[in-house]
Amino acid sequence: MIPISGSKPRKKTLNMTYRITKEFHFSASHQLHGLPEDHQCARLHGHNYIVKVELSAETLNEHGFVRDYNELSSLKAYIDDTLDHRHLNDILGDNMVTAERLAKHFYDWCKPHLPEVSAVSVSETPKTWAEYRP
């Protein structure tokens, strides 16, 4: 450590963060309006979605968890009861239900229920992911 002239050496502090993730799966249809007619996503189609929720904390709770995984059951219930095997355009009231917008939707849903949420990723296909991380 080389001090700047006239200053005291400072210790480098590392902000250590604990992170956990959990995946959720559901199947649903959607259609992206406004795309060229020959674009495959302009047609009504569906996906087997994967939603990955990340929770972060600088300290662990009294049980040594960021949050008990069982406490994420409210998100599973929301997905199963509201989105699974539904047409997302109708449920979300949006004609552009993209993976990016779904990631933001899930983040916004999680924030009041799971305040440790730090990111949400959504996959529509095995090779594609969209993430929302504020």
trRosetta pair geometry for C-beta under 8 A, 3 or more apart (Angstrom, degrees):
i j d omega theta_ij theta_ji phi_ij phi_ji
1 9 4.8 91 124 -154 129 121
1 10 7.6 -155 -167 55 137 48
1 12 7.9 -159 -98 -25 119 97
3 7 5.4 -161 -176 82 99 78
3 8 6.4 -73 -129 -177 136 15
3 9 4.5 -93 -72 -69 103 71
4 7 4.6 29 66 30 89 125
7 10 7.9 -31 148 -28 115 97
15 58 6.7 -61 -171 -118 87 114
16 58 6.9 107 81 -150 62 71
17 56 5.2 3 175 -168 118 112
17 57 7.1 151 -158 75 74 24
17 58 5.9 -51 -105 -92 66 59
18 56 6.7 156 81 -152 53 57
18 57 5.3 -17 59 63 102 77
18 58 7.4 150 13 -118 83 10
18 59 7.8 -22 9 132 122 3
18 60 6.1 52 -2 -72 166 87
18 66 5.0 -162 112 -72 116 108
19 54 5.9 -11 -167 -169 107 103
19 55 7.1 156 -152 80 55 45
19 56 4.9 -17 -98 -97 77 84
19 66 7.2 45 -130 -68 14 161
19 118 7.1 -80 -121 45 100 142
20 54 7.3 161 83 -151 40 55
20 55 5.3 -10 59 57 90 95
20 65 7.7 -8 -34 -167 154 81
20 66 4.8 -164 1 41 115 135
20 67 7.1 -142 50 44 139 77
20 69 7.3 -125 160 -80 142 88
21 52 5.5 8 -176 -179 118 99
21 53 6.6 161 -151 80 65 44
21 54 4.8 -26 -94 -95 90 70
21 55 7.6 173 -84 16 40 67
22 52 7.3 170 83 -149 32 58
22 53 5.6 -13 57 56 82 94
22 69 6.0 139 -83 -141 137 98
22 72 5.3 119 59 103 159 171
23 50 5.8 -22 -161 -169 111 99
23 51 7.0 142 -157 76 56 48
23 52 5.1 -25 -97 -96 74 77
24 50 7.4 146 75 -160 45 51
24 51 4.5 -19 61 62 97 102
24 52 7.9 -179 20 -77 68 32
24 53 7.2 31 -2 -8 109 106
24 75 6.4 -125 -53 126 155 107
24 76 5.8 -159 -121 -98 122 72
24 79 5.4 151 156 -2 137 169
25 48 6.8 0 -168 173 103 87
25 49 6.8 159 -153 86 51 59
25 50 5.7 -21 -99 -102 76 65
25 51 7.6 -169 -75 20 28 76
26 48 7.9 -176 97 -158 28 52
26 49 5.3 -10 65 58 74 105
26 51 7.4 10 16 -5 100 113
26 79 5.0 -147 -45 170 140 109
26 80 7.1 -153 -100 -84 117 47
26 83 5.5 67 135 106 161 104
26 84 4.1 -115 -148 -95 111 82
26 85 7.7 -114 -177 -19 91 57
27 46 6.3 41 179 167 87 122
27 47 7.1 -162 -141 96 60 42
27 48 5.1 -26 -95 -105 88 64
27 49 7.0 172 -94 14 30 78
27 84 6.4 54 45 -155 62 73
27 85 5.8 33 82 -72 93 65
28 46 6.2 -163 107 -144 28 95
28 47 6.9 -10 61 55 66 76
28 49 6.4 -8 27 -6 98 124
28 83 5.7 -57 -66 168 146 83
28 84 6.7 -119 -62 -130 95 25
28 85 6.6 -117 -91 -60 63 11
28 86 5.4 -14 -128 60 106 62
28 87 7.1 159 -176 -101 89 18
28 88 5.1 83 144 -46 132 99
28 91 8.0 -63 -154 16 139 141
29 44 6.2 20 177 -178 125 87
29 45 6.5 178 -146 102 84 23
29 46 4.0 -57 -90 -83 70 92
29 86 7.6 -126 35 112 77 33
29 87 4.9 -29 73 -111 102 69
29 88 6.8 -160 85 5 44 82
30 44 7.9 -165 105 -143 20 58
30 45 7.3 -27 63 69 57 65
30 46 7.4 114 12 -105 61 50
30 47 7.6 -20 21 8 102 103
30 87 6.9 137 -87 -168 47 62
30 88 4.2 -26 -82 49 106 114
30 89 5.6 130 -141 -35 73 86
30 97 4.4 -114 -146 75 140 124
31 41 7.7 147 -154 163 44 61
31 42 7.0 35 -172 180 86 31
31 43 6.8 -97 -127 129 99 21
31 44 4.7 -41 -75 -92 119 59
31 45 7.1 117 -90 19 68 66
31 89 5.9 -29 42 -37 82 143
31 95 7.7 -39 92 -159 82 70
32 35 5.2 48 111 -15 106 125
32 39 7.6 -64 80 111 117 126
32 41 4.4 15 27 139 127 105
32 42 6.0 -74 75 -89 81 45
32 95 7.5 98 -151 152 37 67
32 96 5.8 50 -141 -128 81 60
32 97 7.3 -129 -85 48 73 60
32 98 6.8 54 -103 -75 122 82
33 42 7.3 82 -110 -141 30 76
33 95 4.0 -35 31 170 125 118
33 96 6.8 -94 48 -65 76 69
34 95 7.0 100 -11 125 105 119
34 96 6.9 -25 33 -79 127 107
35 39 4.1 -83 146 59 123 148
35 41 5.9 68 18 81 170 93
35 42 4.2 -138 74 -72 108 101
36 39 4.7 109 63 -23 79 103
36 42 6.7 -118 81 -39 40 148
37 42 6.0 -141 -135 112 26 159
38 42 7.6 60 53 35 15 136
39 42 4.5 95 70 -15 90 107
40 43 6.3 -54 -169 26 43 107
40 45 7.2 20 159 -27 83 158
41 45 7.0 -96 -125 36 47 130
47 124 4.3 -70 -135 -158 158 78
47 125 6.9 -94 -136 -58 113 62
49 102 7.4 -102 -144 157 143 160
49 122 6.3 -24 -163 -165 108 94
49 123 6.7 147 -158 76 55 58
49 124 6.3 -23 -103 -103 75 51
50 122 7.2 155 82 -156 55 45
50 123 4.2 3 52 49 101 110
51 79 6.9 -152 28 -101 145 142
51 102 7.7 -112 -99 145 106 112
51 106 5.7 177 -156 -109 130 164
51 120 6.7 -14 -170 -171 92 101
51 121 7.4 156 -158 83 44 52
51 122 5.5 -10 -105 -104 70 76
51 123 8.0 -149 -66 23 32 71
52 120 7.0 157 82 -159 54 51
52 121 4.3 -5 56 58 105 101
52 122 7.7 -159 22 -70 71 33
52 123 7.7 48 -9 -11 103 101
53 72 6.9 169 71 -142 142 131
53 75 6.5 -27 -28 174 160 172
53 106 6.9 -124 -87 151 100 123
53 110 6.1 163 -140 -100 128 155
53 114 7.4 49 167 89 138 158
53 117 6.3 -59 -171 -125 101 101
53 119 7.9 164 -157 91 41 53
53 120 5.4 -12 -107 -109 65 84
54 117 7.1 99 79 -156 55 59
54 118 5.1 -64 109 63 101 90
54 119 4.3 13 46 57 124 89
54 120 7.1 -151 20 -73 78 38
54 121 7.6 55 -18 -6 106 96
55 66 5.1 149 112 132 109 130
55 67 5.5 -51 137 21 162 119
55 114 6.2 -88 -98 163 121 117
55 116 4.0 52 -167 111 100 110
55 117 5.7 -50 -99 -88 72 41
55 118 6.4 122 -140 3 21 90
56 66 6.8 -71 -137 -147 14 139
56 116 6.0 -173 54 176 41 89
56 118 3.9 27 7 -31 117 146
57 60 6.7 123 96 -86 128 39
57 61 7.9 2 128 -36 170 77
57 66 4.5 167 16 -137 116 85
57 67 7.7 132 -26 -31 134 81
57 116 5.3 -38 -58 -134 96 124
60 63 7.8 -113 157 73 102 50
60 64 5.1 11 152 -150 143 34
60 65 6.1 127 -163 53 96 18
60 66 6.5 -69 -117 -66 71 45
61 64 7.3 -58 68 12 64 16
61 65 5.3 -19 40 63 106 76
61 66 7.5 95 -6 -163 94 8
61 67 7.2 78 -11 -91 133 44
63 68 6.8 14 80 -69 149 101
65 68 5.3 61 127 -65 174 54
66 116 5.9 154 165 166 100 158
67 71 5.3 -96 164 63 104 134
67 72 7.3 107 113 -49 120 89
67 114 6.7 161 99 -148 178 98
67 116 5.6 -172 -29 34 125 146
68 71 4.8 97 71 -10 86 103
69 72 5.8 -45 -169 18 51 115
70 73 6.0 -9 179 -25 55 113
71 74 7.4 -17 170 4 55 101
71 114 7.4 136 126 -103 104 100
72 75 5.2 -34 -178 28 77 115
72 76 6.7 81 128 -19 78 96
72 114 6.8 30 -104 -89 76 145
73 76 5.2 -51 -150 38 45 116
73 77 6.2 49 151 -22 71 101
74 77 5.6 -50 -147 35 33 113
74 78 6.5 39 151 -22 63 103
74 113 5.5 -141 101 -174 140 138
74 114 7.9 179 63 -44 117 101
75 78 5.5 -50 -148 34 34 114
75 79 6.4 33 154 -17 66 104
75 106 7.7 60 -151 -159 117 98
75 109 7.4 118 -119 117 87 117
75 110 6.4 11 -93 -96 124 93
75 113 7.1 157 -62 104 83 144
75 114 7.1 -22 -46 -18 120 137
76 79 5.8 -55 -148 38 31 110
76 80 6.1 24 157 -14 66 111
77 80 5.9 -58 -140 43 28 107
77 81 5.7 11 167 -6 67 118
78 81 6.4 -65 -133 46 19 98
78 82 5.5 -20 180 16 61 125
78 83 7.5 36 137 0 70 105
78 109 6.4 155 156 169 163 142
79 82 6.8 -70 -119 51 12 88
79 83 5.2 -50 -153 46 54 117
79 84 6.1 71 147 -41 73 97
80 83 7.8 -2 -29 50 9 75
80 84 5.1 -8 -134 2 40 138
81 84 7.7 52 -3 25 16 102
82 86 7.3 -66 148 7 43 156
82 91 6.4 121 165 -162 83 131
83 86 5.6 -120 -160 39 31 120
83 88 6.8 26 -146 -99 93 88
83 91 6.2 150 -104 130 64 168
86 90 7.0 -119 167 67 99 107
86 91 5.1 66 132 -46 137 133
87 90 4.6 59 87 13 102 112
87 91 6.8 160 83 -12 52 90
88 91 5.5 -59 -138 43 38 109
88 92 5.5 6 173 6 76 115
88 94 7.9 -35 139 59 87 94
88 97 4.4 157 118 168 121 168
88 102 7.5 -35 -161 -90 149 114
89 92 6.8 -67 -131 52 17 88
89 93 7.8 75 169 -96 50 8
89 94 6.4 -119 -136 74 58 52
89 95 6.0 41 -142 -107 113 44
89 97 5.7 -130 -76 -9 62 127
90 93 7.5 16 -176 -70 24 48
92 97 5.7 119 56 -99 141 117
92 105 6.6 -47 -127 -117 131 154
94 97 5.3 122 88 -66 107 78
94 101 6.8 -143 132 147 159 152
96 101 6.6 111 114 -14 84 156
97 101 6.1 -123 -143 79 40 126
97 102 6.5 59 -178 -59 82 96
98 101 4.8 93 52 10 78 99
98 102 6.9 -138 96 -5 41 87
98 130 7.2 99 139 -53 92 173
99 102 5.5 -53 -145 37 33 114
99 103 6.4 40 154 -24 65 101
99 122 4.6 -168 -164 96 85 112
99 123 7.2 29 -142 -112 135 14
99 124 5.1 -107 -74 -29 123 110
99 128 6.9 -179 -12 133 171 110
99 129 7.5 -161 158 -169 143 26
99 130 3.7 140 119 12 104 132
100 103 5.9 -51 -154 29 30 112
100 104 6.9 24 150 -12 62 104
100 122 7.9 -147 -63 50 19 120
100 130 4.4 -115 -75 -175 58 144
100 132 7.1 111 -168 -64 61 95
101 104 5.6 -52 -150 39 38 111
101 105 6.2 45 149 -25 67 104
102 105 5.3 -50 -145 34 35 117
102 106 6.4 32 158 -16 67 103
102 122 4.6 86 95 -92 115 174
102 130 7.4 101 55 73 91 128
103 106 6.1 -55 -149 38 29 107
103 107 6.4 31 151 -20 63 106
103 120 4.8 168 -163 100 73 95
103 121 6.2 -5 -119 -122 120 22
103 122 4.6 -134 -66 -1 83 108
103 130 5.1 -138 -21 111 135 95
103 131 5.8 178 -158 -148 156 18
103 132 3.9 158 127 -8 105 100
104 107 5.5 -52 -146 36 33 114
104 108 6.2 32 156 -18 66 106
104 120 7.7 179 -66 63 19 121
104 132 4.4 153 -75 -97 61 160
105 108 5.9 -58 -149 38 27 109
105 109 6.4 26 152 -18 64 106
106 109 5.5 -52 -145 37 34 112
106 110 6.1 33 156 -20 67 109
106 120 4.4 -177 92 -178 113 159
106 122 7.0 147 7 -64 138 112
106 132 7.7 153 59 40 86 126
107 110 5.8 -60 -147 38 28 110
107 111 6.5 42 157 -41 64 99
107 117 6.2 167 -144 141 68 134
107 119 7.4 -42 -99 -153 117 25
107 120 4.5 -145 -62 10 82 124
107 132 4.8 -108 -20 97 143 127
107 134 7.4 149 170 -28 147 100
108 111 6.0 -36 -145 9 30 117
109 112 7.9 -77 179 36 31 89
109 113 6.9 -8 149 13 66 124
110 113 5.8 -89 -150 57 38 98
110 114 4.6 -42 -175 50 88 107
110 117 4.1 98 124 -66 126 158
110 120 6.7 160 7 -65 143 128
111 114 7.3 -57 -91 65 11 63
111 115 6.5 45 -173 -112 53 52
111 117 5.7 -102 -83 51 53 127
112 115 7.4 13 -133 -74 18 79
114 117 4.9 85 101 -42 100 100
117 120 6.9 0 -173 -50 118 96
118 133 6.7 18 147 -139 70 91
119 131 5.9 1 -177 -172 114 106
119 132 6.7 171 -153 86 65 50
119 133 3.9 -13 -105 -93 105 95
120 131 7.1 165 87 -150 41 60
120 132 5.4 0 56 52 88 95
120 133 8.0 178 25 -68 49 62
121 129 5.2 -1 -177 -173 115 112
121 130 6.8 162 -154 82 63 40
121 131 4.4 -25 -97 -96 84 84
121 132 7.9 -176 -79 20 41 58
122 129 7.0 149 76 -154 37 61
122 130 5.3 -15 59 59 89 91
122 131 7.8 174 17 -81 64 39
123 126 7.3 47 169 -105 131 20
123 128 6.2 141 -147 87 73 60
123 129 4.9 -34 -86 -95 86 72
123 130 7.9 169 -81 17 39 66
124 128 5.7 -20 49 82 88 119
125 128 4.8 52 52 24 94 103
